[in-house]
Structures are given as C-alpha cells and as structure tokens.
Amino acid sequence: MAAPALVCAVAVLLPLGYLVVRSLGADAGEVGRVVFRWQSVVQLSNTLLLCAGVVVVTTVTALPAAWLTSRTDLPMKRFFAIALVLPLAIPGYLMAYTLLSLGGDYGAAFHITGVSVPRLGGYVGSLVALSVYNFPYMLLNLRAGLGAYDTSLEEVARSLGHRPGRVFFSVVLPQLRPAILAGTLLVSLHVISDFGVVSLMRYETFSYALYQAYQGAYGTRGAAPIALIMMALAGVFIVAELMMLRRVVLTRAGAGQARVRRPLRLRRWAWPALVFVSVLVLVGVVLPVLTIVYGAWGVEMGSQWRSLRGAVVDSLSVSAPAAVVATGLALPIAYMARRYPSRWSAGLERLGFLGYATPPLAFALGLLVITLRVVPGLYQTAFVLVYAYSLHFLAEAVGPIRAGLFAANPRLEEASRALGYGPMSTFARVTLPLLRPGLIVSLSLVFLSSMKELPLSMLLAPPGFETLSMNIWQYTEDAMYASAAPYALVVLGVSGLFVGVLVFNERRIS
C-alpha cells in the first residue's frame, strides 16, 4: 500500500516542483516583462474582484436556499434539495455558452419571443456564469452546517425575547462560519482556476493571461511565472481559511441533550419561498438545458456527425482510463490514512489534494515543461492527458473511498486474519466489497469531471485530438453557437446521467 501512495505523491509534486525551478531559472528580464507590468496588476484585481463577487452572490443565494430545504416545511422540499444541486452537471463554460447564445439580435431569446435581450459579457457575464455553476458548492456546505449545529441555542435566544432576525444574525450565522469558510474556499479555488468562462466572456484574469502567455512569443518561459502566481494565490486562500478556522470554537461546555428538530412552518411565506427556489432551479438548470436543446434542434447533423462522433470517442478514451487510474491511486492513499494513521500517511493524503487545489492551467504547464525536458517522447500524447486528469481529480476519488472506510468495521478484517487469511486476501475478500459504493462514486466523479475538463485538454491534448469540451469552447469562441450545441448536448446528457447514478447510489446506501 505504501509504494503506490508514495509514487502518487511524487507524481503530483514533480510537475509543480519543476515549474518552480523553471521559473527561478528563467531570465530576470523576461520574468520582469511578463510579471512586473501594469497588466499584471489589472489581472490580479480582476481575479480578486471576480472571486469576491462570486463568493458574495453564491452565499447570499445559497444561505436562504439551504435554510429552506433543511429547516422548514417547504413544499416539495426533497425535490428542490436535489434540483438545486444539479447545476454541478453543467460546466461553467456551458453556462457561458447559455448566456452568450441567449442574448443578442440573433440569440435564442429573440427567435423565441421576438424580444432582443442584452448579451452578457465581461465581468457581469463571468459573475453570473460562475455564480450559477459554483452555487451548489456553497449550498452543500451550508446544508451540512445547518444539519450539525445545536438548535437549543436558538430556543435560549428566543426565550430571552430576541426576534427571529436577531436570532439568525447573532446565533445561527456565527455557527455557520466553518461552512461558509469551506464554501468560500471551494468557490474561490474554482474561480481562480477557471479558464472557459473568462475566455468566452473576454474577461482577463490570471488563467486567461497564462494561456495567452503560453501561446505568445515567450511560451513556457513567460507562462511559468504566471502559473506560480496563480499557485501562490490559491495558497493564500487555503492558508487564510485555516487561520480563520483556528479562532472558531463552537463546542458546547457540557454533553447536552439531543433534540428533535421540528421543521419551521413557513405559513404565509411558503409561496414566496417556493418562488425563490423555483427561480434558482429555472436559472441554474432549466434555462441552460432548454437553450442547449433549442440550439441543437435546428442543426444539420450530416456535416457534423463525424466530428461529433470523434469528439465523443476522444473524450471517452481519456476520461474512462483517468477514472480507473485515479480510483486505483486513491484506494491505497485512503486505506493508509484510515487504517494506519500517522503524520506520514496524513501528509500523503494531503498531497493528493494538492493537485486539485492547483489551478489546472498551472498544473498542465508544469507537466508540459517536465515532459519536454525529461521524457520528450511522451509530449502531446494521450498518456500525459490521462496522467493529468488522474492526478488533478485524485481528491475527488479519495473522499468517497475514505468515507467508505469509516463505515467499514475494522473488526471484520481482524476476524478474517484470525481465520488465517493474509493481508491481501483479507483486503480482496472483506474490505473491497464493503468499499464498492464508494468506488462507484469515485469512478463516477472522476469520469464526470474529466469529461467536462477544458484547461488541461487545451494545453495537453495531442494534435488532432479534440474532446467535447474543446469543441464547445472553440465554436463558442468563434460565435458559432448553433455548431457548439450538439457537443454541449452530449456533455449535458453524460453529466446528467452520472449525476443520476450518484443520486441513486446515495439513496441505495443510505
């Protein structure tokens, strides 16, 4: 178990470490011309402004949605609890495609209603697209936080005569601070690393600037310092969250007593609440789906069928192996962290999350540079793309397997060994069957993320290799929205299918 985990840790650190060495060894003049310029200040401010805007919008919308679906008698509460998470199946660049193809004089809205709506772009377009896409991350964290905190404090505050508004801001909101911080970190990392939305919306952040620098005259020499800035920015957000959490103490002084949580009756506020969550589902799920279906409806598929079929085959040929490899690497890492806890095993587990926290363009650039220098024969091959997918999405595979190990009773393994079975035989006969639901979730998550991934594909894909996401980005970049619709429809269908698999699996094991 230790050997695969160690190999995985080296595989994650190698491209990132070489990227640091590459940047430090670059000519100071070249680095200065790329980094120390006014445009870098603009890119930094744009990135931070977009992060702040998306965090505010997702928090303001997800907080009431989480409260309504977890603490009240909202009609069709279970349906909305699932529907509000479905935007995870729609990649950010598909949200950007929806906004761009909906507006304008020739947009879908004009053809359907005869009314031309403004086409969003720049900061506003990026803000809307990324907020809708990242909304479920904040929602899930807040819903978990609302399910874990002590409601007796609310009763004490009400008995002291405090009104509901004051109780919420003085009692409930402070207890949700860890959930808000966790959601803020996830959302911020996604915004920093996003390339598809900002490039389509023509909003220049560091990820967009990195791709332009790589395509420009300086190539990897000019892009490497920008990649390091992106990594440092992500590190600042991670450290800031840790520092803020250190000051949070929410434990009770005594053991306390478990209380039955009764849903709060909305009464006259039921209809406004229902309208609010319905609008969120309409904007996050219904509108993108209808726009993509409408765009694909009038497309003549005769000329595009071969290209679409090739894109599906290319996407499957790297996504399926990446899901298997990532799950295979996550299994020994999660097993060691759970069954043999130590600083070393915990450190290996944290390294698995390092590849996920690193912006995809920065990770791809580091892998690209080290491939050219160490194994040039693998440059621009599908092997490198599978390697990148597997390590970048490794964290998504570790979580479900680790959760399965928490639920698997280690005494069953001890009984198996007492009966004379060796460690490997015990693992295959006892542990692995118990982990089957977690393995299915891990495979599904990595496969789904790989199918939607754009930045890694843009930099690492072999010549003539075009995934579905690359086709969507290219056609939308050229304002050929109708041509992009069939590819978007396939991504939407695959994403919806695997989200359904995840929901079904969760119900089956719950």
C-alpha positions as CSV (number, residue, x, y, z in Angstrom):
1,M,0.0,0.0,0.0
2,A,2.8,2.4,0.8
3,A,4.5,2.1,-2.6
4,P,1.6,3.2,-4.8
5,A,0.8,6.1,-2.4
6,L,4.4,7.3,-2.5
7,V,4.6,7.1,-6.3
8,C,1.4,9.1,-6.4
9,A,2.9,11.8,-4.1
10,V,6.0,12.1,-6.3
11,A,3.8,12.2,-9.4
12,V,1.9,15.2,-8.0
13,L,4.9,17.1,-6.7
14,L,7.2,16.5,-9.8
15,P,5.5,18.9,-12.3
16,L,4.8,21.5,-9.6
17,G,8.4,21.4,-8.3
18,Y,9.8,21.6,-11.8
19,L,7.6,24.6,-12.5
20,V,9.2,26.4,-9.6
21,V,12.7,25.5,-10.8
22,R,11.8,26.6,-14.3
23,S,10.6,30.0,-13.1
24,L,13.6,30.6,-10.8
25,G,16.0,29.7,-13.6
26,A,14.3,32.0,-16.1
27,D,16.0,35.2,-17.3
28,A,15.1,38.0,-14.9
29,G,14.4,40.4,-17.8
30,E,11.9,38.0,-19.3
31,V,10.2,37.4,-16.0
32,G,10.1,41.2,-15.4
33,R,8.5,41.9,-18.8
34,V,5.8,39.3,-18.1
35,V,5.1,39.7,-14.4
36,F,6.1,43.2,-13.3
37,R,3.8,45.3,-15.6
38,W,0.6,47.2,-15.1
39,Q,-1.4,44.5,-16.9
40,S,-0.5,42.0,-14.1
41,V,-2.0,44.4,-11.6
42,V,-5.2,44.6,-13.7
43,Q,-5.3,40.8,-14.0
44,L,-4.8,40.4,-10.2
45,S,-7.5,42.9,-9.4
46,N,-9.9,41.3,-12.0
47,T,-9.3,37.9,-10.4
48,L,-9.8,39.1,-6.9
49,L,-12.9,41.1,-7.9
50,L,-14.4,38.1,-9.6
51,C,-13.7,35.9,-6.6
52,A,-15.3,38.4,-4.2
53,G,-18.3,38.8,-6.4
54,V,-19.0,35.1,-6.9
55,V,-18.5,34.4,-3.2
56,V,-21.0,37.1,-2.3
57,V,-23.6,36.0,-4.8
58,T,-23.3,32.3,-4.0
59,T,-23.5,33.0,-0.3
60,V,-26.5,35.3,-0.5
61,T,-28.4,32.9,-2.6
62,A,-27.3,29.6,-1.1
63,L,-27.9,30.6,2.5
64,P,-31.7,31.0,2.3
65,A,-31.9,28.1,-0.1
66,A,-30.0,25.8,2.4
67,W,-32.2,27.0,5.3
68,L,-35.4,26.5,3.3
69,T,-34.5,22.9,2.2
70,S,-33.2,21.8,5.6
71,R,-35.1,23.6,8.3
72,T,-38.6,24.4,7.0
73,D,-41.7,22.7,5.7
74,L,-41.1,24.0,2.2
75,P,-43.4,22.2,-0.3
76,M,-41.6,19.6,-2.4
77,K,-38.6,20.1,-0.2
78,R,-36.9,16.8,-1.2
79,F,-37.3,17.6,-4.9
80,F,-35.7,21.0,-4.5
81,A,-32.9,19.6,-2.3
82,I,-31.8,17.5,-5.3
83,A,-32.7,20.0,-8.1
84,L,-30.6,22.8,-6.5
85,V,-27.5,20.6,-6.8
86,L,-28.0,19.8,-10.4
87,P,-26.0,22.8,-11.8
88,L,-22.9,20.7,-10.9
89,A,-23.8,18.7,-14.0
90,I,-23.5,21.8,-16.2
91,P,-19.9,23.0,-16.6
92,G,-19.1,26.7,-16.3
93,Y,-18.3,27.1,-20.0
94,L,-21.8,25.6,-20.8
95,M,-23.3,28.3,-18.6
96,A,-21.3,30.9,-20.5
97,Y,-22.5,29.3,-23.8
98,T,-26.1,29.6,-22.5
99,L,-25.7,33.3,-21.7
100,L,-24.0,34.1,-25.0
101,S,-26.3,32.2,-27.2
102,L,-29.4,33.5,-25.4
103,G,-28.8,37.2,-25.9
104,G,-28.2,39.5,-28.9
105,D,-30.2,40.2,-32.1
106,Y,-29.8,36.6,-33.3
107,G,-30.0,34.9,-29.9
108,A,-32.4,32.2,-28.8
109,A,-34.5,34.7,-26.8
110,F,-35.0,36.8,-29.9
111,H,-36.0,33.8,-32.0
112,I,-38.5,32.5,-29.4
113,T,-40.1,35.7,-28.1
114,G,-39.1,38.3,-30.7
115,V,-37.5,40.4,-28.0
116,S,-33.8,41.1,-28.1
117,V,-32.1,40.8,-24.6
118,P,-28.6,42.2,-24.0
119,R,-25.8,39.7,-24.4
120,L,-23.9,39.4,-21.1
121,G,-20.1,39.5,-21.2
122,G,-17.0,40.8,-19.4
123,Y,-17.3,40.9,-15.6
124,V,-21.0,40.6,-15.4
125,G,-21.2,37.6,-17.7
126,S,-18.4,35.9,-15.8
127,L,-20.0,36.7,-12.5
128,V,-23.4,35.2,-13.5
129,A,-22.0,32.1,-15.1
130,L,-19.6,31.3,-12.3
131,S,-22.1,32.1,-9.6
132,V,-24.7,29.7,-11.1
133,Y,-22.1,26.9,-11.5
134,N,-20.5,27.3,-8.1
135,F,-23.8,27.8,-6.2
136,P,-24.1,24.0,-5.3
137,Y,-20.7,24.0,-3.6
138,M,-21.8,26.7,-1.1
139,L,-25.2,25.2,-0.8
140,L,-23.9,21.7,0.2
141,N,-21.6,23.2,2.8
142,L,-24.2,25.3,4.3
143,R,-26.8,22.5,4.4
144,A,-24.2,20.3,6.2
145,G,-23.5,23.2,8.6
146,L,-27.3,23.6,9.4
147,G,-27.6,19.9,10.0
148,A,-24.8,19.8,12.5
149,Y,-25.2,22.9,14.8
150,D,-27.1,23.0,18.1
151,T,-30.6,24.3,17.8
152,S,-31.0,24.7,21.5
153,L,-29.1,28.0,21.3
154,E,-31.9,29.4,19.2
155,E,-34.5,28.4,21.8
156,V,-32.5,30.1,24.5
157,A,-32.2,33.3,22.4
158,R,-36.0,33.3,21.7
159,S,-36.8,32.7,25.4
160,L,-34.7,35.8,26.2
161,G,-37.1,37.8,23.9
162,H,-34.9,38.2,20.8
163,R,-36.7,38.5,17.5
164,P,-36.1,35.9,14.7
165,G,-33.9,38.3,12.7
166,R,-31.6,39.0,15.6
167,V,-31.5,35.3,16.5
168,F,-30.4,34.4,13.0
169,F,-27.6,37.0,12.8
170,S,-26.4,36.6,16.4
171,V,-26.8,32.8,16.9
172,V,-27.3,30.9,13.7
173,L,-24.9,32.8,11.4
174,P,-21.8,32.6,13.7
175,Q,-22.3,28.8,14.0
176,L,-22.3,28.6,10.2
177,R,-18.9,30.2,9.9
178,P,-16.9,27.0,9.2
179,A,-19.4,26.0,6.5
180,I,-19.2,29.5,4.9
181,L,-15.4,29.4,5.0
182,A,-15.3,25.9,3.5
183,G,-17.7,27.0,0.7
184,T,-15.8,30.2,0.2
185,L,-12.5,28.3,-0.3
186,L,-14.0,25.9,-2.8
187,V,-15.7,28.7,-4.8
188,S,-12.5,30.8,-4.8
189,L,-10.3,28.0,-6.0
190,H,-12.8,27.3,-8.8
191,V,-12.9,31.0,-9.8
192,I,-9.1,31.3,-9.8
193,S,-8.6,28.2,-11.9
194,D,-11.5,28.9,-14.3
195,F,-10.5,29.4,-18.0
196,G,-13.5,28.5,-20.1
197,V,-15.9,31.2,-18.7
198,V,-13.5,34.1,-18.6
199,S,-12.1,33.4,-22.0
200,L,-15.5,33.2,-23.6
201,M,-16.7,36.3,-21.7
202,R,-13.5,38.2,-22.6
203,Y,-12.6,39.0,-19.0
204,E,-8.9,38.9,-18.4
205,T,-8.0,37.1,-15.2
206,F,-4.7,35.2,-14.4
207,S,-5.9,32.0,-16.0
208,Y,-6.7,33.7,-19.3
209,A,-3.4,35.6,-19.1
210,L,-1.5,32.3,-18.6
211,Y,-3.0,30.8,-21.7
212,Q,-2.2,33.9,-23.7
213,A,1.4,34.0,-22.4
214,Y,1.8,30.3,-23.3
215,Q,0.5,30.9,-26.8
216,G,2.7,34.1,-27.2
217,A,6.3,34.7,-28.0
218,Y,7.7,33.6,-24.6
219,G,6.0,30.2,-24.5
220,T,6.5,28.3,-21.3
221,R,9.2,30.7,-20.1
222,G,6.7,33.5,-19.9
223,A,3.8,31.4,-18.7
224,A,5.7,29.7,-15.8
225,P,5.9,32.8,-13.6
226,I,2.2,33.5,-14.1
227,A,1.4,29.9,-13.1
228,L,3.4,30.3,-9.9
229,I,1.4,33.5,-9.1
230,M,-1.8,31.5,-9.6
231,M,-0.5,28.8,-7.3
232,A,0.5,31.3,-4.7
233,L,-2.9,33.0,-4.9
234,A,-4.6,29.6,-4.3
235,G,-2.2,29.0,-1.4
236,V,-3.1,32.3,0.2
237,F,-6.8,31.4,0.2
238,I,-6.1,28.0,1.7
239,V,-3.9,29.4,4.5
240,A,-6.4,32.2,5.1
241,E,-9.2,29.7,5.7
242,L,-7.0,27.7,8.1
243,M,-6.1,30.8,10.1
244,M,-9.8,31.9,10.3
245,L,-10.9,28.4,11.4
246,R,-8.3,28.4,14.3
247,R,-10.2,31.1,16.0
248,V,-13.6,29.4,15.7
249,V,-14.8,27.5,18.8
250,L,-18.3,26.1,18.6
251,T,-18.3,23.1,21.0
252,R,-20.6,23.0,24.0
253,A,-19.4,23.2,27.6
254,G,-21.5,20.2,28.6
255,A,-22.7,17.0,26.9
256,G,-26.1,18.5,26.3
257,Q,-29.1,16.6,25.1
258,A,-30.2,15.6,21.6
259,R,-33.3,17.5,20.5
260,V,-35.8,16.6,17.8
261,R,-35.7,19.2,15.1
262,R,-39.1,20.3,14.0
263,P,-39.4,21.9,10.6
264,L,-40.2,25.6,10.9
265,R,-43.7,26.4,9.5
266,L,-43.5,29.0,6.7
267,R,-47.2,29.7,6.7
268,R,-47.8,32.9,4.5
269,W,-44.1,32.8,3.4
270,A,-44.5,29.4,1.8
271,W,-45.3,30.8,-1.7
272,P,-42.5,33.4,-1.8
273,A,-40.1,30.7,-0.6
274,L,-41.4,28.4,-3.3
275,V,-40.9,31.1,-6.0
276,F,-37.4,31.8,-4.8
277,V,-36.1,28.2,-5.0
278,S,-38.0,27.7,-8.3
279,V,-36.2,30.7,-9.8
280,L,-32.9,29.2,-8.7
281,V,-33.8,25.9,-10.4
282,L,-35.0,27.8,-13.5
283,V,-31.8,29.8,-13.9
284,G,-29.4,27.0,-12.9
285,V,-30.9,24.0,-14.7
286,V,-34.0,24.7,-16.9
287,L,-32.7,27.7,-18.8
288,P,-29.3,26.1,-19.8
289,V,-31.0,22.8,-20.8
290,L,-33.7,24.5,-22.9
291,T,-31.1,26.8,-24.5
292,I,-28.8,23.9,-25.5
293,V,-31.7,21.8,-26.7
294,Y,-33.1,24.7,-28.8
295,G,-29.6,25.3,-30.3
296,A,-29.2,21.7,-31.2
297,W,-32.7,21.3,-32.6
298,G,-32.1,23.2,-35.9
299,V,-28.6,22.0,-36.6
300,E,-28.0,19.9,-39.7
301,M,-26.0,17.0,-38.3
302,G,-24.9,15.5,-41.6
303,S,-21.8,17.5,-41.8
304,Q,-21.0,17.4,-38.1
305,W,-21.8,13.8,-37.3
306,R,-18.2,12.6,-37.9
307,S,-16.7,15.4,-35.9
308,L,-19.2,14.8,-33.0
309,R,-18.6,11.1,-33.0
310,G,-14.8,11.6,-33.0
311,A,-15.1,14.1,-30.1
312,V,-17.1,11.5,-28.1
313,V,-14.6,8.8,-28.8
314,D,-11.7,11.1,-27.8
315,S,-13.3,12.2,-24.6
316,L,-14.2,8.6,-23.6
317,S,-10.7,7.3,-24.5
318,V,-9.1,9.6,-21.8
319,S,-11.9,10.0,-19.3
320,A,-12.5,6.3,-18.6
321,P,-8.8,5.4,-18.1
322,A,-8.4,8.5,-15.9
323,A,-11.3,7.4,-13.7
324,V,-9.8,4.0,-13.2
325,V,-6.3,5.2,-12.6
326,A,-7.4,7.9,-10.1
327,T,-9.6,5.5,-8.2
328,G,-6.8,2.9,-8.1
329,L,-4.4,5.5,-6.7
330,A,-6.9,6.8,-4.2
331,L,-7.6,3.4,-2.7
332,P,-4.1,2.9,-1.1
333,I,-3.9,6.5,0.0
334,A,-7.3,6.4,1.7
335,Y,-6.6,3.0,3.2
336,M,-3.3,4.0,4.8
337,A,-4.8,7.3,6.1
338,R,-7.7,5.4,7.8
339,R,-6.2,2.1,8.9
340,Y,-2.6,3.3,9.6
341,P,-3.0,6.9,10.8
342,S,0.2,8.8,11.2
343,R,1.8,12.1,10.1
344,W,3.3,10.4,7.1
345,S,0.0,8.9,5.9
346,A,-1.9,12.1,6.6
347,G,0.8,14.0,4.6
348,L,0.4,11.7,1.6
349,E,-3.4,12.2,1.8
350,R,-3.0,16.0,1.8
351,L,-0.6,15.7,-1.2
352,G,-3.5,14.1,-3.1
353,F,-5.5,17.3,-2.6
354,L,-2.6,19.5,-3.8
355,G,-3.1,18.6,-7.4
356,Y,-6.8,19.5,-7.1
357,A,-6.0,22.8,-5.4
358,T,-3.5,23.8,-8.1
359,P,-5.2,25.7,-10.9
360,P,-5.5,23.3,-13.9
361,L,-3.6,25.6,-16.3
362,A,-0.7,25.8,-13.9
363,F,-0.7,22.1,-13.3
364,A,-0.8,21.4,-17.1
365,L,2.0,23.8,-17.7
366,G,4.3,22.2,-15.1
367,L,3.5,18.8,-16.6
368,L,4.1,20.1,-20.1
369,V,7.5,21.5,-19.2
370,I,8.8,18.4,-17.4
371,T,7.6,16.2,-20.2
372,L,9.5,18.2,-22.8
373,R,12.7,18.0,-20.6
374,V,12.6,14.5,-19.1
375,V,10.5,12.3,-21.5
376,P,10.0,14.2,-24.8
377,G,8.7,11.1,-26.4
378,L,5.5,11.4,-24.4
379,Y,5.0,15.0,-25.4
380,Q,1.4,15.6,-26.8
381,T,0.3,12.0,-26.2
382,A,-3.0,10.8,-24.6
383,F,-0.9,9.2,-21.8
384,V,0.0,12.7,-20.5
385,L,-3.6,13.8,-20.6
386,V,-4.7,10.7,-18.6
387,Y,-1.9,11.4,-16.2
388,A,-3.1,15.0,-15.7
389,Y,-6.7,14.1,-15.3
390,S,-5.9,11.3,-12.8
391,L,-3.7,13.4,-10.5
392,H,-5.8,16.6,-10.8
393,F,-9.0,14.9,-9.8
394,L,-7.4,12.5,-7.3
395,A,-9.0,14.3,-4.4
396,E,-12.5,13.6,-5.8
397,A,-11.7,9.9,-5.7
398,V,-10.2,9.9,-2.2
399,G,-13.2,11.4,-0.4
400,P,-15.8,8.6,-1.1
401,I,-13.4,5.8,-0.5
402,R,-12.3,7.4,2.8
403,A,-16.0,7.7,3.8
404,G,-16.5,4.0,3.0
405,L,-13.5,3.1,5.2
406,F,-15.0,5.0,8.1
407,A,-18.2,2.9,7.7
408,A,-16.4,-0.4,7.3
409,N,-15.9,-2.1,10.6
410,P,-12.1,-3.0,11.0
411,R,-13.1,-5.9,13.3
412,L,-14.3,-7.8,10.2
413,E,-10.7,-7.5,8.8
414,E,-9.3,-8.7,12.1
415,A,-11.7,-11.7,12.1
416,S,-10.6,-12.6,8.6
417,R,-6.9,-12.6,9.6
418,A,-7.7,-14.7,12.7
419,L,-9.2,-17.3,10.3
420,G,-5.8,-17.5,8.5
421,Y,-6.2,-15.2,5.6
422,G,-3.3,-12.9,4.7
423,P,-3.5,-9.1,4.4
424,M,-4.1,-9.0,0.6
425,S,-6.6,-11.8,0.7
426,T,-8.5,-10.1,3.5
427,F,-8.5,-6.8,1.6
428,A,-9.8,-8.5,-1.5
429,R,-12.4,-10.7,0.2
430,V,-13.6,-8.4,3.1
431,T,-12.6,-4.7,2.6
432,L,-13.1,-4.3,-1.1
433,P,-16.7,-5.5,-1.2
434,L,-17.6,-3.0,1.6
435,L,-16.0,-0.2,-0.4
436,R,-18.0,-0.9,-3.6
437,P,-20.4,2.0,-3.2
438,G,-17.5,4.4,-2.5
439,L,-15.6,3.1,-5.5
440,I,-18.6,3.6,-7.8
441,V,-18.9,7.2,-6.6
442,S,-15.2,7.8,-7.1
443,L,-15.2,6.4,-10.6
444,S,-18.3,8.4,-11.5
445,L,-16.9,11.7,-10.1
446,V,-13.6,11.5,-11.8
447,F,-15.1,10.3,-15.1
448,L,-17.7,13.2,-15.0
449,S,-15.0,15.8,-14.2
450,S,-12.7,14.5,-16.9
451,M,-15.5,14.7,-19.5
452,K,-16.1,18.3,-18.6
453,E,-12.5,19.4,-18.2
454,L,-11.3,22.2,-20.5
455,P,-7.9,23.8,-19.4
456,L,-6.0,20.6,-19.1
457,S,-7.3,19.4,-22.5
458,M,-6.4,22.8,-24.1
459,L,-2.7,22.5,-23.2
460,L,-2.0,18.8,-23.2
461,A,-4.2,17.3,-25.9
462,P,-2.3,15.5,-28.8
463,P,-2.5,17.0,-32.3
464,G,-5.9,16.3,-33.9
465,F,-7.3,15.2,-30.5
466,E,-10.5,17.2,-29.8
467,T,-12.6,16.5,-26.8
468,L,-16.2,17.6,-26.4
469,S,-15.2,20.5,-24.1
470,M,-12.6,21.7,-26.6
471,N,-15.2,21.8,-29.4
472,I,-17.7,23.7,-27.3
473,W,-15.1,26.2,-26.4
474,Q,-13.8,26.6,-29.9
475,Y,-17.2,27.1,-31.6
476,T,-18.4,29.4,-28.8
477,E,-15.2,31.4,-29.1
478,D,-15.9,31.9,-32.8
479,A,-19.6,32.8,-32.0
480,M,-20.8,29.7,-33.8
481,Y,-23.3,28.9,-31.1
482,A,-25.5,26.5,-33.2
483,S,-22.5,24.4,-34.1
484,A,-21.5,24.1,-30.4
485,A,-25.0,23.0,-29.4
486,P,-24.7,19.2,-30.3
487,Y,-21.4,18.9,-28.3
488,A,-23.0,20.8,-25.4
489,L,-26.0,18.5,-25.5
490,V,-23.8,15.4,-25.3
491,V,-21.8,16.8,-22.3
492,L,-25.1,17.7,-20.7
493,G,-26.5,14.2,-21.3
494,V,-23.5,12.4,-19.9
495,S,-23.3,14.8,-16.9
496,G,-27.0,14.3,-16.1
497,L,-26.6,10.5,-16.4
498,F,-23.7,10.3,-14.0
499,V,-25.4,12.7,-11.5
500,G,-28.3,10.4,-11.6
501,V,-26.0,7.5,-10.9
502,L,-24.6,9.3,-7.9
503,V,-28.1,10.2,-6.5
504,F,-29.3,6.6,-7.0
505,N,-26.2,5.2,-5.3
506,E,-26.6,7.6,-2.4
507,R,-30.2,6.6,-1.9
508,R,-29.3,2.9,-2.1
509,I,-26.7,3.0,0.6
510,S,-28.5,5.5,2.9
